[in-house]
Amino acid sequence: MAIAVTNPATGEVIETFEPHDEAEVERRIAAAQSAFVALRDTTFAERAGWMRKAAELLEADVDEMARTITIEMGRPLAQSRAEVLKCARGCRFYADNAEDFLATEELADPSSVKASAAGTRWAPLGVVLAVMPWNYPLWQVMRFAAPALMAGNTGLLKHASNVPRSALYLDTLFERAGFPVGSFHTLLIPASGVERVLRDSRVVAATLTGSEPAGRSLASIAGSEVKHVVLELGGSDPFVVMPTADLDAAASVAVTARNQNNGQSCIAAKRFIVHTDVYDDFVGRFVQKTAALRVGDPLEDGTDVGPVATESGRDELAELVGDAIERGAQVLTGGSVPDRPGWFYPPTVLAGITRDMRLFQEEAFGPVATVYRVDSREEAVEIANATTFGLSSSLWSSDDDEIDWFIDRLEA
């Protein structure tokens, strides 16, 4: 089946790509293995030079790639530009610091382990498979690729199927920058093709950013092959507001945190837990600022929130919100699918969330916020920790003792 680029702002298919067949997948795995043999013998200085060149290429391509990202997954153009430039900074960071991070560590007293010399020397693993999501189609890959390549590994990318243009840009970026041919390649394959690649003996490790089910599947396969695996899965981060908080600052950050990238970030505030003493004041500001966001064409200047990246994602949001409303949640703003082309969903704030609602436990991957009124810091922590998620958390307070109390108890 062809891999399609569909503009989420219109629902129109713009371009299609044929997936790689078995012969092409084999060629790319073999190239990655051959490149590893060459790359592991290069110096940090050589790799740093190539990585800095990759940063220069990203900066030169910023306008083209920002537009590509926006057309493929719907993020406002200014935010897409920021992603490309962040990737360039990431390349330079690892070019500047990888050698120090991976410096040989000598044991001060080797006789303590009955040796004449002892220490730790870091070595590259080999070919690493990366399974990456569409929500930051360059950055999610770059934060893996830059350190992996600087360490002397090579990479194979299985990107999300709705961002093939971004995937193919990354396919050539590092080779253009000077890395050995085959050091980093994209595999245009369906999700069903990942297992075969991961079980290949030349692939020694894998990393995935994505959903919990996808992470379980990858970890199970990697475990059965006794291969290294790194996972970053979903999130539903708590944002706790206590009475001593700067409410206007908290509300402004809350709106950005929940709605940047059209609300589609794993590590982002999604559940807003507010002490009753400041609940009405904070929620009033939060709702007012959320309702003022401009929803529209992500290619137009001034758009704050674009469409959800996929039709299925938009429908899942609508189902989560619908379930909550049916069970008694109150809609403070937004809350319904607009009658317009594309996969838009309005910035939404819901109150009155109870534990029987799907939104209490499930991640809302889009511009939907839930607010909770609590009477104490103990109740705030209990709700914050009541989900299976734990990527990050945020606390708003100016009481140092209270801050320390939360730091010790928030499970994130």
Residue pairs with C-beta under 8 A, 6 or more apart in sequence:
1 19
1 190
2 16
2 17
2 18
2 19
3 16
3 17
3 18
3 19
3 161
3 164
3 188
4 13
4 15
4 16
4 17
4 162
5 13
5 14
5 15
5 16
5 17
5 71
5 72
5 162
5 164
5 165
6 12
6 13
6 14
6 162
7 14
7 71
7 72
7 74
7 342
8 73
8 74
8 306
8 307
8 308
8 309
8 310
8 311
8 342
8 343
9 74
9 297
9 298
9 299
9 306
9 307
9 341
9 342
9 343
9 344
10 341
10 342
11 311
11 341
11 342
11 343
14 71
15 165
17 164
17 168
17 188
18 188
19 188
19 189
19 190
19 193
20 28
20 187
20 188
20 189
25 187
25 189
25 193
25 196
25 197
28 156
28 182
28 185
28 187
29 127
29 156
29 197
29 200
29 202
29 203
30 202
31 181
31 182
31 185
32 127
32 154
32 155
32 156
32 182
32 183
32 184
32 185
32 202
33 126
33 127
33 154
33 182
33 202
34 182
35 154
35 179
35 180
35 181
35 182
35 183
36 124
36 126
36 127
36 152
36 153
36 154
36 183
38 180
39 47
39 124
39 149
39 152
39 153
39 154
39 179
39 180
39 183
40 123
40 124
40 152
42 152
42 180
44 98
44 99
44 102
44 150
45 99
47 95
47 98
47 149
47 150
47 152
47 179
48 95
48 96
48 98
48 99
48 150
49 95
49 178
50 174
50 177
50 178
50 179
51 91
51 92
51 94
51 95
51 146
51 149
51 150
51 177
52 91
52 92
52 95
53 176
53 177
53 178
54 88
54 91
54 146
54 173
54 174
54 176
54 177
55 87
55 88
55 89
55 91
55 92
55 95
56 88
57 173
57 176
57 177
58 65
58 84
58 85
58 87
58 88
58 91
58 138
58 173
59 84
59 85
59 88
61 84
61 169
62 81
62 84
62 85
63 81
65 80
65 84
65 138
65 166
65 169
66 77
66 80
66 81
66 83
66 84
67 77
67 80
67 299
68 165
68 166
68 169
69 75
69 80
69 83
69 84
69 137
69 138
69 163
69 166
70 76
70 77
70 80
70 298
70 299
70 306
71 165
71 299
72 134
72 137
72 162
72 163
72 164
72 165
72 166
73 134
73 135
73 137
73 162
73 163
73 309
74 262
74 298
74 306
74 307
74 308
74 309
74 342
74 343
75 83
75 261
75 262
75 298
75 306
76 262
76 298
76 303
76 304
76 305
76 306
77 298
77 299
77 300
77 301
77 303
78 301
79 260
79 261
83 136
83 138
83 139
84 138
86 139
87 138
87 139
87 142
90 139
90 142
90 143
90 146
91 142
91 146
93 146
94 146
94 147
94 150
95 146
95 150
98 147
98 150
98 151
102 122
102 151
104 119
104 120
104 121
104 122
105 119
105 120
106 117
106 118
106 119
107 113
107 115
107 118
107 119
110 116
110 117
110 118
110 119
122 151
123 152
124 151
124 152
124 153
125 153
125 204
125 205
125 228
126 153
126 154
126 202
126 203
126 204
126 205
127 153
127 154
127 155
127 156
127 202
127 203
127 204
128 144
128 148
128 153
128 154
128 155
128 156
128 203
128 204
128 205
128 206
128 207
129 155
129 156
129 158
129 194
129 197
129 198
129 203
129 205
129 206
129 207
130 141
130 144
130 145
130 155
130 156
130 157
130 158
130 206
130 207
130 208
131 158
131 194
131 206
131 207
131 208
131 209
131 210
131 214
131 218
132 140
132 141
132 144
132 157
132 158
132 159
132 160
132 208
132 209
132 210
133 140
133 160
133 209
133 210
134 159
134 160
134 162
134 163
134 309
134 310
135 261
135 264
135 265
135 266
135 309
136 261
136 265
137 159
137 160
137 163
137 166
137 167
138 166
138 169
138 170
140 209
141 157
141 159
141 170
144 155
144 207
145 155
145 157
145 170
145 174
145 184
148 154
148 155
149 155
149 174
149 179
149 183
149 184
154 182
154 183
154 184
155 183
155 184
155 185
156 184
156 185
156 186
156 187
156 197
156 203
157 167
157 170
157 171
157 184
157 185
157 186
157 187
158 187
158 189
158 191
158 193
158 194
158 197
159 166
159 167
159 170
159 186
161 190
161 191
162 309
162 310
164 188
167 186
167 188
168 186
168 188
170 184
170 186
171 184
171 185
171 186
173 184
174 183
174 184
175 181
175 182
175 183
175 184
187 193
187 197
189 197
191 214
194 218
194 221
195 221
197 203
198 206
198 218
198 221
198 222
198 225
198 227
199 221
199 225
203 227
204 227
204 228
205 222
205 227
205 228
205 229
205 230
206 218
206 222
206 227
206 228
206 229
206 230
207 229
207 230
207 231
208 214
208 215
208 218
208 229
208 230
208 231
208 232
209 231
209 232
209 233
209 266
210 233
210 234
211 233
211 234
212 233
212 234
212 388
214 233
215 231
215 233
218 229
218 231
219 229
219 231
222 228
222 229
223 229
232 266
232 391
233 266
233 391
234 266
234 363
234 365
234 389
234 391
235 266
235 267
235 268
235 270
235 363
235 389
235 390
235 391
235 392
236 270
236 271
236 362
236 363
236 364
236 387
236 389
237 267
237 268
237 269
237 270
237 271
237 389
237 391
237 392
237 393
237 394
237 412
238 269
238 271
238 272
238 273
238 383
238 384
238 393
238 394
238 410
238 412
239 254
239 257
239 269
239 270
239 271
239 272
239 273
239 393
239 394
239 396
240 273
240 274
240 380
240 384
240 393
240 394
240 395
240 396
240 397
240 406
240 410
241 247
241 250
241 272
241 273
241 274
241 275
241 278
241 282
241 396
242 275
242 278
242 377
242 380
242 395
242 396
242 397
242 399
242 402
243 275
243 277
243 278
244 397
244 398
244 399
244 402
245 278
245 282
245 396
245 397
245 398
246 396
246 398
247 278
247 281
247 282
247 285
248 285
249 396
250 282
250 396
251 282
251 285
251 286
251 289
252 289
254 269
254 272
254 286
254 369
255 286
255 289
255 290
255 293
257 268
257 269
257 394
258 268
258 269
258 270
258 272
258 290
258 347
258 367
258 369
259 290
259 293
259 304
259 305
259 347
259 367
260 268
261 268
262 305
262 306
262 307
262 308
262 309
262 366
262 367
263 305
263 308
263 347
263 364
263 365
263 366
263 367
263 368
264 308
264 309
264 313
264 365
264 366
266 391
267 391
267 392
269 369
269 394
270 363
270 364
270 368
270 369
270 370
271 369
271 370
271 372
271 383
271 384
271 387
272 282
272 283
272 286
272 369
272 370
272 371
272 372
273 371
273 372
273 374
273 380
273 383
273 384
274 282
274 283
274 371
274 372
274 373
274 374
275 374
275 375
275 376
275 377
275 380
276 373
276 374
276 375
279 371
279 373
283 332
283 349
283 351
283 371
286 349
286 369
286 371
287 332
287 333
287 349
290 333
290 334
290 347
290 348
290 349
290 369
291 333
291 334
291 347
293 304
293 305
293 347
294 302
294 303
294 304
294 305
295 303
295 304
295 305
295 306
295 338
295 344
295 346
295 347
296 302
296 303
296 305
296 306
297 303
297 306
298 306
298 307
305 346
305 347
305 367
306 344
307 314
307 342
307 343
307 344
307 345
308 314
308 317
308 343
308 344
308 345
308 366
309 343
310 343
311 343
313 343
313 365
313 366
314 337
314 343
314 344
314 345
314 366
316 365
317 345
317 364
317 365
317 366
317 368
318 336
318 337
318 345
319 358
320 358
320 359
320 362
320 364
320 368
321 331
321 335
321 336
321 348
321 350
321 359
321 364
321 368
323 357
323 358
323 359
324 350
324 353
324 357
324 358
324 359
324 370
325 331
325 335
325 350
327 354
327 356
327 357
328 352
328 354
329 350
329 351
329 352
329 353
329 354
329 357
329 359
329 370
330 350
330 351
330 352
331 348
331 349
331 350
332 349
332 350
332 351
332 371
333 346
333 347
333 348
333 349
334 345
334 346
334 347
334 348
334 349
334 367
334 368
335 346
335 348
335 350
336 346
337 344
337 345
338 344
338 345
338 346
345 366
345 367
345 368
346 367
347 367
347 369
348 367
348 368
348 369
349 369
349 370
349 371
350 359
350 368
350 369
350 370
350 371
351 370
351 371
351 372
351 373
353 359
353 360
353 370
353 371
353 372
354 360
355 361
355 386
359 368
359 370
360 370
360 386
360 387
361 387
361 388
363 389
364 370
372 383
374 380
374 383
377 402
377 405
377 406
380 406
381 406
381 409
381 410
384 393
384 410
384 411
385 409
385 410
385 411
390 411
390 412
391 412
392 412
393 410
393 412
395 403
395 406
395 407
395 410
397 403
397 406
